[in-house]
């Protein structure tokens, strides 16, 4: 009387069948992934994750069942999980974009035209301590803290110099501005 194969022998047979049939099913998986994702790179990632999950959970495959259907179900499950994750991430980023205290990266500084000649001359005429702070904070859009570190002064000194530098700059520009003509 022949002995029945043990569970380990059956698992090995299922694993061998899965690994033998899997390469022939890859073109169909690629096509299905492309129809789900619409982008080739995303589809390739989806197939890779599907095959990885199938190999990790190969003990869940039952021999002589529909391997193609089993792989398609794994693929669809991975796809849905990715969509849900993407949706959660999008909602979180939208919430962070509206929060002024959020840690998101600052927008790129807007492209500026160069300073007009009168403004540039007035800025150059300021004492160096005020000119440096105005340039760093107003033109380079640095924070008070970064400016303080660069100039090796306290943050309060940066704020004071910025206030005085702006006031001196405004006065210098007001002196250079042509007086309005009487009608």
C-alpha positions in Angstrom: 0.0 0.0 0.0 1.4 3.4 -1.0 1.7 6.1 1.5 0.0 9.5 1.1 2.4 12.3 0.5 3.0 14.4 3.6 2.0 18.1 3.9 5.5 19.2 3.2 5.7 17.1 0.0 2.4 18.5 -1.1 3.5 22.1 -0.5 6.7 21.5 -2.5 4.6 20.1 -5.4 2.3 23.2 -5.3 5.3 25.5 -5.1 7.0 23.7 -8.1 3.8 24.0 -10.1 3.4 27.7 -9.3 6.9 28.5 -10.2 6.7 26.4 -13.4 3.5 28.1 -14.7 4.2 31.6 -13.5 6.5 32.8 -16.4 3.9 31.8 -19.0 1.3 34.0 -17.3 3.5 37.1 -17.1 2.4 38.6 -20.5 -1.3 38.4 -19.4 -0.4 40.0 -16.1 1.4 42.8 -17.8 -1.6 43.5 -20.1 -4.0 43.5 -17.1 -1.7 45.7 -15.1 -1.4 48.2 -18.0 -5.2 48.3 -18.3 -5.5 49.1 -14.6 -2.7 51.6 -14.2 -2.6 53.2 -17.7 1.2 54.0 -17.3 3.9 51.4 -18.2 6.1 52.2 -15.2 3.2 51.8 -12.7 2.1 48.6 -14.5 5.6 47.1 -14.2 5.6 47.9 -10.5 2.2 46.4 -10.1 3.3 43.1 -11.8 6.4 43.0 -9.7 4.5 43.4 -6.5 1.9 40.8 -7.6 4.6 38.2 -8.4 6.4 39.0 -5.1 3.2 38.6 -3.1 2.3 35.4 -5.0 5.7 33.9 -4.1 5.5 35.0 -0.5 2.0 33.4 -0.2 2.5 30.5 -2.5 1.3 28.2 0.3 -2.1 29.7 -0.3 -2.3 28.4 -3.9 -4.1 25.1 -4.2 -2.7 22.8 -6.8 -4.9 22.2 -9.9 -6.9 25.4 -9.4 -7.0 28.4 -11.7 -3.5 29.9 -11.2 -4.3 32.8 -13.6 -7.4 33.7 -11.6 -5.5 33.5 -8.3 -2.8 35.9 -9.7 -5.4 38.3 -11.1 -7.1 38.5 -7.7 -3.7 39.2 -6.0 -3.0 41.9 -8.6 -6.4 43.5 -8.2 -5.9 43.5 -4.4 -2.5 45.1 -4.7 -3.9 47.7 -7.1 -6.8 48.6 -4.8 -4.5 48.9 -1.8 -2.2 51.3 -3.8 -5.2 53.4 -4.9 -6.4 53.7 -1.3 -2.9 54.6 -0.1 -2.6 57.2 -2.8 -5.9 58.7 -1.9 -5.0 58.9 1.8 -1.7 60.6 0.9 -3.4 63.1 -1.4 -5.9 64.0 1.3 -3.1 64.4 3.9 -1.1 66.7 1.6 -4.1 68.8 0.8 -4.7 69.2 4.5 -1.1 70.2 5.0 -1.2 72.6 2.2 -4.0 74.6 3.9 -2.2 74.5 7.3 0.1 77.5 7.8 2.0 75.7 10.5 2.6 72.6 8.4 6.1 71.2 7.7 5.7 71.1 3.9 8.4 72.6 1.8 8.2 76.2 0.9 7.3 77.2 -2.6 10.1 78.1 -4.9 10.9 81.8 -4.7 9.3 83.8 -7.5 11.4 84.9 -10.3 12.5 88.5 -9.7 13.6 91.1 -12.1 16.9 92.8 -11.0 16.6 95.8 -8.8 16.1 99.2 -10.5 19.1 101.4 -10.6 17.8 103.9 -8.0 16.9 101.1 -5.5 20.2 99.4 -6.1 22.1 102.6 -5.5 20.1 103.4 -2.4 20.7 99.9 -1.0 24.4 100.2 -1.7 24.5 103.6 0.1 23.1 102.1 3.3 25.6 101.2 6.1 26.8 97.7 5.6 25.1 96.3 8.7 21.7 97.4 7.5 22.3 96.6 3.8 23.3 93.0 4.6 20.2 92.3 6.6 17.8 93.9 4.0 19.5 91.9 1.2 19.3 88.6 3.1 15.8 88.9 4.5 14.0 90.9 1.7 15.8 89.9 -1.4 17.0 86.4 -0.7 13.9 85.6 1.5 15.9 84.1 4.3 14.4 83.7 7.7 15.4 85.9 10.6 17.1 82.9 12.3 19.1 82.0 9.1 20.2 85.6 8.7 21.2 85.8 12.4 23.3 82.7 12.0 25.0 83.9 8.9 25.8 87.4 10.3 26.6 86.0 13.8 24.2 88.3 15.6 21.1 87.6 17.7 17.7 87.4 16.0 16.6 90.6 17.8 19.5 92.4 16.2 18.4 91.2 12.8 14.8 92.4 13.4 16.1 95.8 14.6 18.5 96.2 11.7 15.9 95.2 9.2 13.4 97.8 10.6 16.0 100.5 10.5 17.4 99.4 7.2 14.0 99.5 5.5 13.3 102.9 7.0 16.6 104.3 5.8 16.0 102.8 2.3 12.6 104.3 2.1 13.9 107.7 3.1 16.7 107.5 0.5 14.3 106.5 -2.2 11.9 109.3 -1.2 14.7 111.9 -1.5 15.5 110.6 -5.0 11.9 110.5 -6.2 10.9 113.4 -8.4 8.5 115.7 -6.8 5.0 115.7 -8.4 4.5 118.6 -10.8 1.9 121.2 -10.1 -0.8 121.2 -12.7 
